[in-house]
Amino acid sequence: MTLSDVKVNAEYVITQVKGSVKRRLLDMGFTPGCKIKVSGLAPFGGTVLVRIRGFDVALRKNATDFITVEAV
């Protein structure tokens, strides 16, 4: 599943990062094997708030489509 399909307050492990924003996401710390927690979803699917490596990061929907995760 992709990061855009997740539930709030659930923990996931990143399995793959791909697409046109791959380099940017990797630089931000979204690397395979990293644990993340989804803190919130914007109404109407605009952004996803994610806690990763002790930081809160808001990602646009188009970026979350490139991050594959699985539940912990």
All heavy atoms as a GROMACS GRO file, in nm:
protein
  546
    1MET      N    1   0.084  -0.117   0.000
    1MET     CA    2   0.000   0.000   0.000
    1MET      C    3   0.089   0.124   0.000
    1MET      O    4   0.204   0.117   0.042
    1MET     CB    5  -0.094  -0.004   0.119
    1MET     CG    6  -0.042   0.056   0.247
    1MET     SD    7  -0.161   0.060   0.381
    1MET     CE    8  -0.136  -0.101   0.448
    2THR      N    9   0.035   0.232  -0.046
    2THR     CA   10   0.112   0.357  -0.048
    2THR      C   11   0.078   0.441   0.075
    2THR      O   12  -0.020   0.414   0.145
    2THR     CB   13   0.082   0.439  -0.175
    2THR    OG1   14  -0.054   0.478  -0.173
    2THR    CG2   15   0.116   0.360  -0.300
    3LEU      N   16   0.158   0.540   0.099
    3LEU     CA   17   0.138   0.626   0.215
    3LEU      C   18   0.007   0.704   0.207
    3LEU      O   19  -0.046   0.747   0.307
    3LEU     CB   20   0.257   0.722   0.229
    3LEU     CG   21   0.268   0.800   0.358
    3LEU    CD1   22   0.270   0.708   0.480
    3LEU    CD2   23   0.392   0.886   0.358
    4SER      N   24  -0.049   0.717   0.090
    4SER     CA   25  -0.177   0.788   0.076
    4SER      C   26  -0.296   0.700   0.117
    4SER      O   27  -0.407   0.750   0.130
    4SER     CB   28  -0.196   0.837  -0.067
    4SER     OG   29  -0.186   0.731  -0.158
    5ASP      N   30  -0.273   0.570   0.142
    5ASP     CA   31  -0.380   0.477   0.178
    5ASP      C   32  -0.382   0.443   0.328
    5ASP      O   33  -0.454   0.352   0.368
    5ASP     CB   34  -0.365   0.346   0.100
    5ASP     CG   35  -0.366   0.368  -0.049
    5ASP    OD1   36  -0.440   0.455  -0.096
    5ASP    OD2   37  -0.291   0.296  -0.118
    6VAL      N   38  -0.306   0.513   0.409
    6VAL     CA   39  -0.286   0.474   0.549
    6VAL      C   40  -0.394   0.528   0.641
    6VAL      O   41  -0.474   0.613   0.603
    6VAL     CB   42  -0.148   0.520   0.598
    6VAL    CG1   43  -0.038   0.454   0.520
    6VAL    CG2   44  -0.137   0.670   0.592
    7LYS      N   45  -0.392   0.478   0.766
    7LYS     CA   46  -0.484   0.524   0.869
    7LYS      C   47  -0.409   0.610   0.969
    7LYS      O   48  -0.290   0.592   0.992
    7LYS     CB   49  -0.544   0.403   0.943
    7LYS     CG   50  -0.629   0.315   0.855
    7LYS     CD   51  -0.685   0.199   0.933
    7LYS     CE   52  -0.765   0.108   0.842
    7LYS     NZ   53  -0.814  -0.010   0.913
    8VAL      N   54  -0.482   0.703   1.032
    8VAL     CA   55  -0.423   0.792   1.131
    8VAL      C   56  -0.388   0.714   1.258
    8VAL      O   57  -0.458   0.620   1.296
    8VAL     CB   58  -0.520   0.908   1.164
    8VAL    CG1   59  -0.464   0.998   1.272
    8VAL    CG2   60  -0.551   0.987   1.039
    9ASN      N   61  -0.279   0.754   1.324
    9ASN     CA   62  -0.228   0.695   1.448
    9ASN      C   63  -0.181   0.552   1.432
    9ASN      O   64  -0.176   0.476   1.529
    9ASN     CB   65  -0.330   0.705   1.561
    9ASN     CG   66  -0.356   0.847   1.603
    9ASN    OD1   67  -0.267   0.931   1.601
    9ASN    ND2   68  -0.478   0.877   1.642
   10ALA      N   69  -0.146   0.513   1.313
   10ALA     CA   70  -0.092   0.380   1.288
   10ALA      C   71   0.055   0.392   1.251
   10ALA      O   72   0.099   0.494   1.199
   10ALA     CB   73  -0.169   0.311   1.176
   11GLU      N   74   0.131   0.287   1.281
   11GLU     CA   75   0.274   0.286   1.249
   11GLU      C   76   0.300   0.197   1.128
   11GLU      O   77   0.237   0.092   1.114
   11GLU     CB   78   0.355   0.240   1.369
   11GLU     CG   79   0.353   0.339   1.483
   11GLU     CD   80   0.451   0.303   1.592
   11GLU    OE1   81   0.530   0.209   1.576
   11GLU    OE2   82   0.447   0.371   1.696
   12TYR      N   83   0.394   0.240   1.047
   12TYR     CA   84   0.428   0.169   0.925
   12TYR      C   85   0.580   0.167   0.906
   12TYR      O   86   0.651   0.246   0.968
   12TYR     CB   87   0.364   0.237   0.804
   12TYR     CG   88   0.213   0.240   0.810
   12TYR    CD1   89   0.145   0.346   0.867
   12TYR    CD2   90   0.139   0.135   0.759
   12TYR    CE1   91   0.008   0.348   0.874
   12TYR    CE2   92   0.000   0.137   0.765
   12TYR     CZ   93  -0.064   0.243   0.823
   12TYR     OH   94  -0.201   0.245   0.830
   13VAL      N   95   0.625   0.078   0.819
   13VAL     CA   96   0.765   0.073   0.779
   13VAL      C   97   0.770   0.101   0.630
   13VAL      O   98   0.694   0.043   0.552
   13VAL     CB   99   0.827  -0.066   0.809
   13VAL    CG1  100   0.967  -0.076   0.753
   13VAL    CG2  101   0.827  -0.092   0.958
   14ILE      N  102   0.860   0.188   0.591
   14ILE     CA  103   0.876   0.220   0.449
   14ILE      C  104   0.944   0.103   0.380
   14ILE      O  105   1.049   0.057   0.425
   14ILE     CB  106   0.958   0.349   0.431
   14ILE    CG1  107   0.886   0.467   0.494
   14ILE    CG2  108   0.986   0.375   0.283
   14ILE    CD1  109   0.966   0.594   0.498
   15THR      N  110   0.886   0.056   0.271
   15THR     CA  111   0.945  -0.055   0.197
   15THR      C  112   1.010  -0.010   0.067
   15THR      O  113   1.105  -0.071   0.020
   15THR     CB  114   0.840  -0.164   0.165
   15THR    OG1  115   0.733  -0.105   0.093
   15THR    CG2  116   0.789  -0.227   0.293
   16GLN      N  117   0.957   0.100   0.008
   16GLN     CA  118   1.012   0.145  -0.120
   16GLN      C  119   0.977   0.291  -0.143
   16GLN      O  120   0.869   0.338  -0.106
   16GLN     CB  121   0.953   0.061  -0.233
   16GLN     CG  122   1.010   0.090  -0.370
   16GLN     CD  123   0.949   0.002  -0.476
   16GLN    OE1  124   0.836  -0.046  -0.462
   16GLN    NE2  125   1.021  -0.020  -0.584
   17VAL      N  126   1.070   0.362  -0.204
   17VAL     CA  127   1.047   0.501  -0.247
   17VAL      C  128   1.082   0.505  -0.396
   17VAL      O  129   1.187   0.459  -0.437
   17VAL     CB  130   1.136   0.600  -0.169
   17VAL    CG1  131   1.111   0.742  -0.214
   17VAL    CG2  132   1.111   0.587  -0.020
   18LYS      N  133   0.990   0.561  -0.475
   18LYS     CA  134   1.012   0.562  -0.619
   18LYS      C  135   0.956   0.689  -0.680
   18LYS      O  136   0.900   0.772  -0.610
   18LYS     CB  137   0.947   0.439  -0.683
   18LYS     CG  138   0.798   0.428  -0.654
   18LYS     CD  139   0.740   0.300  -0.703
   18LYS     CE  140   0.595   0.291  -0.657
   18LYS     NZ  141   0.533   0.168  -0.694
   19GLY      N  142   0.971   0.703  -0.809
   19GLY     CA  143   0.908   0.814  -0.880
   19GLY      C  144   0.997   0.936  -0.896
   19GLY      O  145   1.116   0.935  -0.864
   20SER      N  146   0.935   1.041  -0.943
   20SER     CA  147   1.007   1.163  -0.978
   20SER      C  148   1.058   1.241  -0.857
   20SER      O  149   1.147   1.324  -0.871
   20SER     CB  150   0.918   1.253  -1.063
   20SER     OG  151   0.801   1.286  -0.990
   21VAL      N  152   1.002   1.216  -0.739
   21VAL     CA  153   1.046   1.287  -0.618
   21VAL      C  154   1.131   1.198  -0.527
   21VAL      O  155   1.152   1.231  -0.411
   21VAL     CB  156   0.925   1.343  -0.540
   21VAL    CG1  157   0.856   1.451  -0.619
   21VAL    CG2  158   0.829   1.233  -0.503
   22LYS      N  159   1.181   1.089  -0.580
   22LYS     CA  160   1.256   0.992  -0.499
   22LYS      C  161   1.376   1.057  -0.428
   22LYS      O  162   1.394   1.041  -0.309
   22LYS     CB  163   1.304   0.877  -0.586
   22LYS     CG  164   1.385   0.775  -0.511
   22LYS     CD  165   1.427   0.659  -0.599
   22LYS     CE  166   1.507   0.558  -0.519
   22LYS     NZ  167   1.542   0.443  -0.600
   23ARG      N  168   1.459   1.130  -0.501
   23ARG     CA  169   1.579   1.191  -0.443
   23ARG      C  170   1.542   1.286  -0.330
   23ARG      O  171   1.603   1.286  -0.224
   23ARG     CB  172   1.657   1.264  -0.552
   23ARG     CG  173   1.774   1.346  -0.506
   23ARG     CD  174   1.892   1.277  -0.437
   23ARG     NE  175   1.908   1.136  -0.453
   23ARG     CZ  176   1.963   1.055  -0.362
   23ARG    NH1  177   2.008   1.102  -0.248
   23ARG    NH2  178   1.975   0.927  -0.383
   24ARG      N  179   1.439   1.365  -0.349
   24ARG     CA  180   1.397   1.461  -0.247
   24ARG      C  181   1.346   1.389  -0.121
   24ARG      O  182   1.379   1.427  -0.009
   24ARG     CB  183   1.289   1.552  -0.303
   24ARG     CG  184   1.246   1.658  -0.208
   24ARG     CD  185   1.155   1.757  -0.274
   24ARG     NE  186   1.120   1.860  -0.178
   24ARG     CZ  187   1.019   1.940  -0.190
   24ARG    NH1  188   0.943   1.933  -0.296
   24ARG    NH2  189   0.992   2.030  -0.100
   25LEU      N  190   1.266   1.284  -0.140
   25LEU     CA  191   1.215   1.209  -0.025
   25LEU      C  192   1.327   1.139   0.050
   25LEU      O  193   1.328   1.135   0.174
   25LEU     CB  194   1.110   1.109  -0.072
   25LEU     CG  195   0.979   1.169  -0.122
   25LEU    CD1  196   0.892   1.062  -0.187
   25LEU    CD2  197   0.905   1.236  -0.008
   26LEU      N  198   1.422   1.082  -0.022
   26LEU     CA  199   1.536   1.016   0.043
   26LEU      C  200   1.617   1.117   0.124
   26LEU      O  201   1.660   1.088   0.235
   26LEU     CB  202   1.624   0.946  -0.060
   26LEU     CG  203   1.562   0.824  -0.128
   26LEU    CD1  204   1.654   0.774  -0.239
   26LEU    CD2  205   1.535   0.712  -0.029
   27ASP      N  206   1.638   1.235   0.070
   27ASP     CA  207   1.710   1.340   0.141
   27ASP      C  208   1.638   1.385   0.267
   27ASP      O  209   1.700   1.428   0.364
   27ASP     CB  210   1.734   1.461   0.050
   27ASP     CG  211   1.834   1.434  -0.060
   27ASP    OD1  212   1.909   1.334  -0.049
   27ASP    OD2  213   1.838   1.512  -0.157
   28MET      N  214   1.504   1.375   0.267
   28MET     CA  215   1.424   1.414   0.384
   28MET      C  216   1.421   1.303   0.489
   28MET      O  217   1.366   1.322   0.597
   28MET     CB  218   1.282   1.448   0.340
   28MET     CG  219   1.274   1.575   0.259
   28MET     SD  220   1.110   1.604   0.186
   28MET     CE  221   1.005   1.603   0.328
   29GLY      N  222   1.476   1.185   0.458
   29GLY     CA  223   1.481   1.076   0.556
   29GLY      C  224   1.384   0.964   0.532
   29GLY      O  225   1.374   0.871   0.611
   30PHE      N  226   1.309   0.968   0.423
   30PHE     CA  227   1.213   0.863   0.390
   30PHE      C  228   1.287   0.750   0.319
   30PHE      O  229   1.279   0.734   0.199
   30PHE     CB  230   1.100   0.918   0.303
   30PHE     CG  231   1.007   1.009   0.377
   30PHE    CD1  232   1.034   1.144   0.388
   30PHE    CD2  233   0.893   0.959   0.437
   30PHE    CE1  234   0.949   1.229   0.457
   30PHE    CE2  235   0.807   1.042   0.506
   30PHE     CZ  236   0.835   1.177   0.517
   31THR      N  237   1.360   0.671   0.396
   31THR     CA  238   1.440   0.562   0.341
   31THR      C  239   1.376   0.428   0.373
   31THR      O  240   1.308   0.414   0.477
   31THR     CB  241   1.582   0.566   0.397
   31THR    OG1  242   1.576   0.561   0.540
   31THR    CG2  243   1.655   0.693   0.355
   32PRO      N  244   1.395   0.328   0.288
   32PRO     CA  245   1.340   0.194   0.316
   32PRO      C  246   1.390   0.141   0.451
   32PRO      O  247   1.506   0.159   0.487
   32PRO     CB  248   1.393   0.110   0.201
   32PRO     CG  249   1.411   0.208   0.089
   32PRO     CD  250   1.458   0.334   0.157
   33GLY      N  251   1.297   0.081   0.526
   33GLY     CA  252   1.328   0.027   0.658
   33GLY      C  253   1.302   0.123   0.772
   33GLY      O  254   1.305   0.084   0.889
   34CYS      N  255   1.274   0.248   0.742
   34CYS     CA  256   1.249   0.350   0.844
   34CYS      C  257   1.104   0.340   0.892
   34CYS      O  258   1.012   0.326   0.812
   34CYS     CB  259   1.276   0.487   0.786
   34CYS     SG  260   1.264   0.618   0.907
   35LYS      N  261   1.084   0.350   1.024
   35LYS     CA  262   0.949   0.349   1.080
   35LYS      C  263   0.890   0.489   1.078
   35LYS      O  264   0.959   0.587   1.104
   35LYS     CB  265   0.951   0.299   1.224
   35LYS     CG  266   0.980   0.152   1.237
   35LYS     CD  267   0.969   0.108   1.381
   35LYS     CE  268   1.001  -0.039   1.393
   35LYS     NZ  269   0.991  -0.084   1.533
   36ILE      N  270   0.761   0.496   1.046
   36ILE     CA  271   0.690   0.623   1.046
   36ILE      C  272   0.556   0.606   1.117
   36ILE      O  273   0.504   0.495   1.126
   36ILE     CB  274   0.667   0.677   0.904
   36ILE    CG1  275   0.584   0.579   0.822
   36ILE    CG2  276   0.798   0.708   0.836
   36ILE    CD1  277   0.541   0.634   0.688
   37LYS      N  278   0.503   0.716   1.168
   37LYS     CA  279   0.370   0.715   1.228
   37LYS      C  280   0.289   0.826   1.163
   37LYS      O  281   0.336   0.940   1.153
   37LYS     CB  282   0.378   0.739   1.378
   37LYS     CG  283   0.243   0.737   1.445
   37LYS     CD  284   0.252   0.754   1.594
   37LYS     CE  285   0.112   0.749   1.653
   37LYS     NZ  286   0.114   0.766   1.798
   38VAL      N  287   0.171   0.793   1.119
   38VAL     CA  288   0.083   0.890   1.056
   38VAL      C  289   0.010   0.966   1.167
   38VAL      O  290  -0.067   0.909   1.243
   38VAL     CB  291  -0.017   0.823   0.960
   38VAL    CG1  292  -0.110   0.924   0.900
   38VAL    CG2  293   0.058   0.747   0.853
   39SER      N  294   0.036   1.096   1.177
   39SER     CA  295  -0.021   1.179   1.283
   39SER      C  296  -0.153   1.241   1.244
   39SER      O  297  -0.236   1.270   1.329
   39SER     CB  298   0.077   1.290   1.321
   39SER     OG  299   0.200   1.237   1.360
   40GLY      N  300  -0.174   1.265   1.115
   40GLY     CA  301  -0.299   1.326   1.073
   40GLY      C  302  -0.314   1.331   0.923
   40GLY      O  303  -0.216   1.321   0.849
   41LEU      N  304  -0.439   1.346   0.881
   41LEU     CA  305  -0.472   1.360   0.740
   41LEU      C  306  -0.552   1.487   0.723
   41LEU      O  307  -0.643   1.515   0.801
   41LEU     CB  308  -0.555   1.241   0.691
   41LEU     CG  309  -0.492   1.103   0.698
   41LEU    CD1  310  -0.596   0.997   0.664
   41LEU    CD2  311  -0.375   1.094   0.602
   42ALA      N  312  -0.520   1.564   0.621
   42ALA     CA  313  -0.595   1.686   0.594
   42ALA      C  314  -0.730   1.649   0.534
   42ALA      O  315  -0.742   1.546   0.467
   42ALA     CB  316  -0.518   1.775   0.499
   43PRO      N  317  -0.830   1.732   0.556
   43PRO     CA  318  -0.960   1.706   0.495
   43PRO      C  319  -0.949   1.702   0.343
   43PRO      O  320  -0.869   1.775   0.284
   43PRO     CB  321  -1.046   1.825   0.538
   43PRO     CG  322  -0.973   1.889   0.648
   43PRO     CD  323  -0.830   1.852   0.637
   44PHE      N  324  -1.024   1.618   0.283
   44PHE     CA  325  -1.028   1.603   0.138
   44PHE      C  326  -0.898   1.550   0.078
   44PHE      O  327  -0.872   1.567  -0.040
   44PHE     CB  328  -1.069   1.734   0.069
   44PHE     CG  329  -1.193   1.795   0.126
   44PHE    CD1  330  -1.188   1.911   0.199
   44PHE    CD2  331  -1.316   1.733   0.108
   44PHE    CE1  332  -1.302   1.966   0.254
   44PHE    CE2  333  -1.431   1.788   0.161
   44PHE     CZ  334  -1.424   1.904   0.234
   45GLY      N  335  -0.812   1.489   0.161
   45GLY     CA  336  -0.692   1.424   0.111
   45GLY      C  337  -0.583   1.516   0.060
   45GLY      O  338  -0.504   1.477  -0.025
   46GLY      N  339  -0.571   1.636   0.112
   46GLY     CA  340  -0.472   1.731   0.064
   46GLY      C  341  -0.330   1.696   0.105
   46GLY      O  342  -0.240   1.689   0.023
   47THR      N  343  -0.307   1.675   0.235
   47THR     CA  344  -0.175   1.642   0.286
   47THR      C  345  -0.183   1.534   0.392
   47THR      O  346  -0.288   1.508   0.449
   47THR     CB  347  -0.105   1.765   0.347
   47THR    OG1  348  -0.187   1.815   0.453
   47THR    CG2  349  -0.082   1.874   0.246
   48VAL      N  350  -0.068   1.474   0.419
   48VAL     CA  351  -0.054   1.372   0.523
   48VAL      C  352   0.054   1.420   0.619
   48VAL      O  353   0.164   1.456   0.576
   48VAL     CB  354  -0.014   1.236   0.462
   48VAL    CG1  355   0.007   1.132   0.571
   48VAL    CG2  356  -0.120   1.189   0.364
   49LEU      N  357   0.024   1.422   0.749
   49LEU     CA  358   0.121   1.459   0.850
   49LEU      C  359   0.184   1.332   0.905
   49LEU      O  360   0.114   1.244   0.956
   49LEU     CB  361   0.055   1.539   0.962
   49LEU     CG  362   0.148   1.590   1.071
   49LEU    CD1  363   0.250   1.688   1.013
   49LEU    CD2  364   0.068   1.657   1.181
   50VAL      N  365   0.317   1.324   0.894
   50VAL     CA  366   0.390   1.202   0.929
   50VAL      C  367   0.498   1.235   1.031
   50VAL      O  368   0.567   1.337   1.018
   50VAL     CB  369   0.456   1.142   0.802
   50VAL    CG1  370   0.538   1.021   0.837
   50VAL    CG2  371   0.351   1.107   0.700
   51ARG      N  372   0.515   1.149   1.132
   51ARG     CA  373   0.626   1.162   1.226
   51ARG      C  374   0.732   1.062   1.182
   51ARG      O  375   0.707   0.942   1.176
   51ARG     CB  376   0.584   1.134   1.369
   51ARG     CG  377   0.703   1.140   1.465
   51ARG     CD  378   0.661   1.152   1.608
   51ARG     NE  379   0.626   1.287   1.647
   51ARG     CZ  380   0.716   1.381   1.680
   51ARG    NH1  381   0.842   1.356   1.675
   51ARG    NH2  382   0.674   1.499   1.719
   52ILE      N  383   0.851   1.114   1.150
   52ILE     CA  384   0.962   1.031   1.104
   52ILE      C  385   1.091   1.081   1.167
   52ILE      O  386   1.117   1.202   1.166
   52ILE     CB  387   0.971   1.030   0.949
   52ILE    CG1  388   1.082   0.939   0.901
   52ILE    CG2  389   0.985   1.169   0.893
   52ILE    CD1  390   1.081   0.914   0.753
   53ARG      N  391   1.166   0.991   1.228
   53ARG     CA  392   1.295   1.024   1.290
   53ARG      C  393   1.284   1.140   1.390
   53ARG      O  394   1.374   1.223   1.400
   53ARG     CB  395   1.398   1.055   1.184
   53ARG     CG  396   1.422   0.942   1.087
   53ARG     CD  397   1.522   0.981   0.981
   53ARG     NE  398   1.525   0.884   0.874
   53ARG     CZ  399   1.609   0.780   0.868
   53ARG    NH1  400   1.696   0.759   0.963
   53ARG    NH2  401   1.605   0.698   0.765
   54GLY      N  402   1.171   1.149   1.461
   54GLY     CA  403   1.153   1.252   1.562
   54GLY      C  404   1.102   1.386   1.510
   54GLY      O  405   1.093   1.482   1.585
   55PHE      N  406   1.071   1.395   1.382
   55PHE     CA  407   1.022   1.518   1.321
   55PHE      C  408   0.885   1.496   1.261
   55PHE      O  409   0.853   1.386   1.215
   55PHE     CB  410   1.117   1.565   1.209
   55PHE     CG  411   1.252   1.605   1.258
   55PHE    CD1  412   1.358   1.516   1.253
   55PHE    CD2  413   1.274   1.731   1.310
   55PHE    CE1  414   1.484   1.551   1.298
   55PHE    CE2  415   1.399   1.768   1.355
   55PHE     CZ  416   1.505   1.677   1.349
   56ASP      N  417   0.804   1.602   1.260
   56ASP     CA  418   0.676   1.598   1.191
   56ASP      C  419   0.694   1.660   1.054
   56ASP      O  420   0.748   1.770   1.040
   56ASP     CB  421   0.570   1.676   1.268
   56ASP     CG  422   0.527   1.605   1.395
   56ASP    OD1  423   0.524   1.480   1.393
   56ASP    OD2  424   0.496   1.672   1.494
   57VAL      N  425   0.649   1.586   0.951
   57VAL     CA  426   0.662   1.631   0.814
   57VAL      C  427   0.525   1.623   0.747
   57VAL      O  428   0.457   1.521   0.757
   57VAL     CB  429   0.763   1.542   0.736
   57VAL    CG1  430   0.774   1.586   0.592
   57VAL    CG2  431   0.898   1.543   0.803
   58ALA      N  432   0.486   1.729   0.678
   58ALA     CA  433   0.362   1.729   0.602
   58ALA      C  434   0.396   1.707   0.456
   58ALA      O  435   0.478   1.779   0.399
   58ALA     CB  436   0.288   1.861   0.620
   59LEU      N  437   0.336   1.606   0.397
   59LEU     CA  438   0.360   1.572   0.257
   59LEU      C  439   0.233   1.591   0.175
   59LEU      O  440   0.125   1.557   0.220
   59LEU     CB  441   0.405   1.427   0.243
   59LEU     CG  442   0.539   1.390   0.302
   59LEU    CD1  443   0.561   1.239   0.292
   59LEU    CD2  444   0.651   1.462   0.229
   60ARG      N  445   0.250   1.641   0.056
   60ARG     CA  446   0.137   1.653  -0.037
   60ARG      C  447   0.096   1.515  -0.086
   60ARG      O  448   0.175   1.422  -0.087
   60ARG     CB  449   0.174   1.739  -0.156
   60ARG     CG  450   0.196   1.882  -0.123
   60ARG     CD  451   0.227   1.959  -0.247
   60ARG     NE  452   0.258   2.097  -0.213
   60ARG     CZ  453   0.318   2.180  -0.294
   60ARG    NH1  454   0.354   2.140  -0.414
   60ARG    NH2  455   0.343   2.302  -0.257
   61LYS      N  456  -0.026   1.505  -0.129
   61LYS     CA  457  -0.079   1.378  -0.178
   61LYS      C  458   0.004   1.322  -0.292
   61LYS      O  459   0.030   1.203  -0.297
   61LYS     CB  460  -0.225   1.398  -0.223
   61LYS     CG  461  -0.284   1.284  -0.300
   61LYS     CD  462  -0.356   1.190  -0.209
   61LYS     CE  463  -0.438   1.089  -0.287
   61LYS     NZ  464  -0.366   0.982  -0.344
   62ASN      N  465   0.050   1.406  -0.384
   62ASN     CA  466   0.127   1.354  -0.497
   62ASN      C  467   0.260   1.293  -0.453
   62ASN      O  468   0.310   1.202  -0.517
   62ASN     CB  469   0.149   1.462  -0.604
   62ASN     CG  470   0.229   1.579  -0.555
   62ASN    OD1  471   0.256   1.593  -0.436
   62ASN    ND2  472   0.267   1.665  -0.647
   63ALA      N  473   0.318   1.337  -0.342
   63ALA     CA  474   0.442   1.278  -0.291
   63ALA      C  475   0.414   1.147  -0.218
   63ALA      O  476   0.495   1.054  -0.224
   63ALA     CB  477   0.514   1.375  -0.199
   64THR      N  478   0.301   1.136  -0.150
   64THR     CA  479   0.271   1.015  -0.075
   64THR      C  480   0.242   0.896  -0.166
   64THR      O  481   0.256   0.782  -0.125
   64THR     CB  482   0.151   1.036   0.020
   64THR    OG1  483   0.036   1.071  -0.055
   64THR    CG2  484   0.181   1.143   0.123
   65ASP      N  485   0.204   0.923  -0.290
   65ASP     CA  486   0.178   0.815  -0.384
   65ASP      C  487   0.305   0.738  -0.422
   65ASP      O  488   0.298   0.626  -0.472
   65ASP     CB  489   0.113   0.868  -0.512
   65ASP     CG  490  -0.027   0.919  -0.488
   65ASP    OD1  491  -0.092   0.874  -0.391
   65ASP    OD2  492  -0.073   1.006  -0.565
   66PHE      N  493   0.422   0.797  -0.398
   66PHE     CA  494   0.549   0.736  -0.435
   66PHE      C  495   0.615   0.658  -0.321
   66PHE      O  496   0.722   0.601  -0.338
   66PHE     CB  497   0.646   0.841  -0.487
   66PHE     CG  498   0.600   0.907  -0.613
   66PHE    CD1  499   0.570   1.043  -0.615
   66PHE    CD2  500   0.586   0.836  -0.729
   66PHE    CE1  501   0.528   1.105  -0.730
   66PHE    CE2  502   0.543   0.897  -0.846
   66PHE     CZ  503   0.514   1.032  -0.847
   67ILE      N  504   0.554   0.657  -0.202
   67ILE     CA  505   0.611   0.589  -0.086
   67ILE      C  506   0.527   0.465  -0.055
   67ILE      O  507   0.409   0.475  -0.023
   67ILE     CB  508   0.614   0.682   0.038
   67ILE    CG1  509   0.694   0.808   0.006
   67ILE    CG2  510   0.672   0.608   0.157
   67ILE    CD1  511   0.687   0.912   0.114
   68THR      N  512   0.590   0.348  -0.065
   68THR     CA  513   0.523   0.221  -0.036
   68THR      C  514   0.554   0.183   0.109
   68THR      O  515   0.670   0.187   0.151
   68THR     CB  516   0.571   0.111  -0.131
   68THR    OG1  517   0.554   0.156  -0.266
   68THR    CG2  518   0.492  -0.016  -0.112
   69VAL      N  519   0.449   0.145   0.184
   69VAL     CA  520   0.466   0.110   0.326
   69VAL      C  521   0.394  -0.020   0.356
   69VAL      O  522   0.309  -0.066   0.279
   69VAL     CB  523   0.411   0.221   0.419
   69VAL    CG1  524   0.488   0.349   0.402
   69VAL    CG2  525   0.263   0.246   0.394
   70GLU      N  526   0.429  -0.079   0.472
   70GLU     CA  527   0.352  -0.191   0.524
   70GLU      C  528   0.336  -0.171   0.674
   70GLU      O  529   0.420  -0.108   0.738
   70GLU     CB  530   0.418  -0.325   0.492
   70GLU     CG  531   0.556  -0.346   0.543
   70GLU     CD  532   0.615  -0.479   0.497
   70GLU    OE1  533   0.593  -0.519   0.382
   70GLU    OE2  534   0.682  -0.540   0.580
   71ALA      N  535   0.226  -0.222   0.728
   71ALA     CA  536   0.194  -0.202   0.869
   71ALA      C  537   0.293  -0.276   0.959
   71ALA      O  538   0.346  -0.381   0.922
   71ALA     CB  539   0.053  -0.251   0.897
   72VAL      N  540   0.317  -0.217   1.075
   72VAL     CA  541   0.407  -0.279   1.174
   72VAL      C  542   0.328  -0.375   1.260
   72VAL      O  543   0.220  -0.349   1.301
   72VAL     CB  544   0.474  -0.171   1.261
   72VAL    CG1  545   0.555  -0.234   1.371
   72VAL    CG2  546   0.559  -0.081   1.177
   0.00000   0.00000   0.00000
